[in-house]
């Protein structure tokens, strides 16, 4: 098992480097976030042994359990799932990053609950670039106002934007959704925010996301295999 995870990480890294080169981007300009949701702490340890340090979790309880179990390792935990108000304290205490801020109330709670003893929580505003009712994220037209409000909060550092596009075989449609996030990021920079992170792209659309300017891809299946959800 450990060999297969190590090989998978190496393969994904090669794909990222190839996509960076194809897009005329600097090698190493895209970070790999290994999405370990539903996989055991032992799988995270195997990926860690292969040199991976940043891991993404979607479920608060799972983040809390794994962060405690693997506390001896210098892992950077990213929370990337929908976050409810009553769960913010756990995330504020256990995570280094939160990618899924879609409402000011959630950001305010994270800001209030982030322990003073820890560095600022690194955050991204999630934008619903596809307009699907089932998707999390703020509406594109609300992104600027939300981002400016989040950037002003203490104990948080706004790093950029995140999106989950509509799963589609239509390359043009996908490119349009990625381009929208990039455009919003540029507008925020013009408005005076210092941002360095565009969190977009997953196992299936990583190359297109990198071509569109992603700086962090969130890859789970291509590293850990198919997910087993407990019903």
C-alpha positions as CSV (number, residue, x, y, z in Angstrom):
1,X,0.0,0.0,0.0
2,X,2.7,2.5,1.0
3,X,4.5,2.0,-2.2
4,X,1.4,2.6,-4.2
5,X,0.7,5.9,-2.4
6,X,4.3,7.0,-2.9
7,X,4.2,6.1,-6.6
8,X,0.9,7.9,-7.0
9,X,2.2,11.1,-5.4
10,X,5.3,11.0,-7.6
11,X,3.1,10.5,-10.7
12,X,0.8,13.4,-9.7
13,X,3.9,15.6,-9.1
14,X,5.1,14.8,-12.6
15,X,1.7,15.7,-14.0
16,X,1.8,19.0,-12.2
17,X,5.3,19.8,-13.5
18,X,4.2,18.8,-17.1
19,X,1.1,21.1,-16.8
20,X,3.2,24.0,-15.4
21,X,5.6,23.6,-18.4
22,X,2.8,23.4,-20.9
23,X,1.3,26.6,-19.5
24,X,4.6,28.3,-19.6
25,X,4.7,28.6,-15.9
26,X,7.6,28.4,-13.5
27,X,8.3,24.9,-12.1
28,X,7.1,24.7,-8.5
29,X,4.5,27.4,-8.9
30,X,1.6,25.0,-8.1
31,X,1.3,23.3,-4.7
32,X,-0.2,19.9,-4.3
33,X,-2.8,19.5,-1.6
34,X,-3.4,15.8,-0.9
35,X,-7.1,15.3,-0.1
36,X,-7.2,12.6,2.5
37,X,-10.9,12.7,3.5
38,X,-12.4,9.2,4.3
39,X,-8.9,7.7,4.3
40,X,-7.2,6.5,7.5
41,X,-4.4,8.3,9.3
42,X,-2.1,5.4,8.2
43,X,-2.6,6.5,4.5
44,X,-1.7,10.1,5.5
45,X,1.4,8.8,7.2
46,X,2.4,6.9,4.0
47,X,1.9,10.1,1.9
48,X,3.9,12.0,4.5
49,X,6.8,9.5,4.2
50,X,6.7,10.2,0.5
51,X,7.4,13.9,1.2
52,X,3.8,15.3,1.2
53,X,3.1,17.8,3.9
54,X,-0.2,19.6,3.0
55,X,-3.4,17.5,3.5
56,X,-7.0,18.5,2.9
57,X,-10.0,17.3,4.9
58,X,-13.8,17.9,4.3
59,X,-15.3,16.7,7.5
60,X,-14.7,18.5,10.8
61,X,-14.7,15.4,13.0
62,X,-12.3,13.6,10.7
63,X,-9.9,16.6,10.7
64,X,-10.0,16.7,14.5
65,X,-9.3,13.0,14.9
66,X,-6.5,12.8,12.3
67,X,-4.8,16.1,13.5
68,X,-4.7,14.7,17.1
69,X,-3.5,11.2,16.0
70,X,-0.7,12.7,13.8
71,X,0.2,15.6,16.0
72,X,3.8,14.6,16.1
73,X,4.2,15.2,12.4
74,X,4.6,18.7,10.9
75,X,1.5,18.4,8.7
76,X,-0.2,21.5,7.3
77,X,-4.0,20.7,7.6
78,X,-6.4,22.4,5.1
79,X,-10.1,22.3,5.8
80,X,-11.8,22.3,2.4
81,X,-15.4,21.3,3.1
82,X,-18.6,23.2,3.9
83,X,-18.3,24.6,7.4
84,X,-21.3,25.2,9.8
85,X,-21.3,27.8,12.6
86,X,-21.4,25.2,15.3
87,X,-18.2,23.5,14.1
88,X,-16.0,26.5,13.6
89,X,-14.1,26.2,16.9
90,X,-12.7,22.8,16.1
91,X,-11.4,24.0,12.7
92,X,-10.1,27.3,14.2
93,X,-8.0,25.2,16.6
94,X,-6.9,22.3,14.4
95,X,-6.5,23.7,10.9
96,X,-3.8,25.8,9.3
97,X,-5.9,26.7,6.3
98,X,-9.6,27.0,5.5
99,X,-10.5,27.1,1.8
100,X,-14.3,27.1,2.1
101,X,-15.4,30.5,3.5
102,X,-18.6,31.5,1.8
103,X,-20.3,33.7,4.5
104,X,-18.9,36.5,6.7
105,X,-20.4,34.9,9.8
106,X,-18.2,31.8,9.4
107,X,-15.0,33.9,9.0
108,X,-16.0,36.0,12.0
109,X,-16.3,32.9,14.2
110,X,-13.0,31.5,13.0
111,X,-11.4,34.8,13.7
112,X,-12.8,35.0,17.3
113,X,-12.0,31.3,18.0
114,X,-8.5,31.1,16.5
115,X,-6.2,30.7,19.6
116,X,-3.8,33.7,20.1
117,X,-1.0,31.1,20.6
118,X,-1.3,30.0,16.9
119,X,-0.3,31.9,13.8
120,X,-3.1,33.5,11.8
121,X,-5.4,31.1,10.1
122,X,-4.8,31.1,6.3
123,X,-8.1,31.4,4.5
124,X,-9.7,31.4,1.0
125,X,-13.1,32.6,0.0
126,X,-15.0,30.0,-1.9
127,X,-16.9,31.2,-5.0
128,X,-19.7,29.3,-6.7
129,X,-18.4,29.7,-10.3
130,X,-20.9,27.3,-11.9
131,X,-24.0,28.8,-10.3
132,X,-25.3,25.3,-9.4
133,X,-27.7,25.4,-6.5
134,X,-26.1,22.3,-5.0
135,X,-22.7,23.9,-4.8
136,X,-21.2,25.8,-1.8
137,X,-19.6,29.2,-2.3
138,X,-20.7,32.8,-2.5
139,X,-22.1,34.2,-5.7
140,X,-19.3,35.7,-8.0
141,X,-20.9,39.2,-7.6
142,X,-20.6,39.0,-3.8
143,X,-17.0,37.8,-3.8
144,X,-15.3,41.2,-3.6
145,X,-17.4,42.5,-0.7
146,X,-16.9,39.2,1.2
147,X,-13.2,39.1,0.6
148,X,-12.6,42.6,1.7
149,X,-14.6,42.0,4.9
150,X,-12.7,38.8,5.6
151,X,-9.3,40.4,4.9
152,X,-10.1,43.0,7.7
153,X,-10.6,40.4,10.4
154,X,-7.9,39.7,13.0
155,X,-6.2,36.3,13.4
156,X,-7.1,35.5,9.8
157,X,-5.0,36.0,6.7
158,X,-6.8,36.0,3.4
159,X,-4.7,34.2,0.8
160,X,-7.1,34.1,-2.2
161,X,-10.0,32.3,-3.7
162,X,-11.2,28.7,-4.1
163,X,-13.8,27.1,-6.4
164,X,-15.2,23.7,-7.3
165,X,-16.4,23.9,-10.9
166,X,-19.2,21.9,-12.4
167,X,-18.1,18.4,-13.4
168,X,-18.2,18.6,-17.2
169,X,-16.6,17.1,-20.3
170,X,-17.0,20.5,-22.0
171,X,-13.5,21.9,-21.9
172,X,-14.7,25.4,-22.9
173,X,-17.3,25.5,-20.1
174,X,-14.7,24.4,-17.6
175,X,-12.2,27.0,-18.8
176,X,-14.8,29.7,-18.5
177,X,-15.4,28.8,-14.8
178,X,-11.7,28.7,-14.0
179,X,-11.3,32.0,-15.8
180,X,-14.0,33.6,-13.7
181,X,-12.1,32.8,-10.5
182,X,-8.9,34.2,-11.9
183,X,-10.7,37.4,-13.0
184,X,-12.2,37.8,-9.5
185,X,-8.7,37.3,-8.0
186,X,-7.4,40.1,-10.3
187,X,-10.2,42.4,-9.2
188,X,-9.3,41.9,-5.6
189,X,-5.7,42.6,-6.2
190,X,-6.7,45.8,-8.0
191,X,-8.7,46.6,-4.9
192,X,-5.5,46.4,-2.8
193,X,-5.5,42.9,-1.4
194,X,-2.3,41.0,-1.4
195,X,-3.3,37.5,-2.6
196,X,-1.2,34.6,-3.8
197,X,-3.5,31.6,-3.8
198,X,-6.0,30.3,-6.4
199,X,-7.2,26.9,-5.1
200,X,-8.7,25.1,-8.1
201,X,-8.3,21.9,-9.9
202,X,-8.8,18.3,-8.8
203,X,-7.7,14.8,-10.0
204,X,-9.8,15.1,-13.2
205,X,-9.2,18.7,-14.3
206,X,-5.8,19.5,-12.8
207,X,-4.1,20.3,-16.1
208,X,-6.8,22.7,-17.2
209,X,-6.8,24.4,-13.8
210,X,-3.0,24.9,-13.9
211,X,-3.3,26.3,-17.5
212,X,-5.9,28.8,-16.1
213,X,-3.6,29.9,-13.3
214,X,-4.3,27.7,-10.3
215,X,-1.6,27.8,-7.6
216,X,-2.9,24.9,-5.5
217,X,-4.6,21.7,-6.8
218,X,-6.6,19.5,-4.5
219,X,-6.0,15.8,-5.4
220,X,-7.4,12.8,-3.6
221,X,-8.5,10.0,-5.8
222,X,-5.3,10.0,-8.0
223,X,-3.2,9.6,-4.8
224,X,-5.3,7.5,-2.4
225,X,-7.6,5.6,-4.8
226,X,-11.4,5.5,-4.9
227,X,-13.1,6.7,-1.8
228,X,-15.2,4.4,0.4
229,X,-18.0,6.3,1.9
230,X,-19.7,4.8,5.0
231,X,-23.4,4.7,4.6
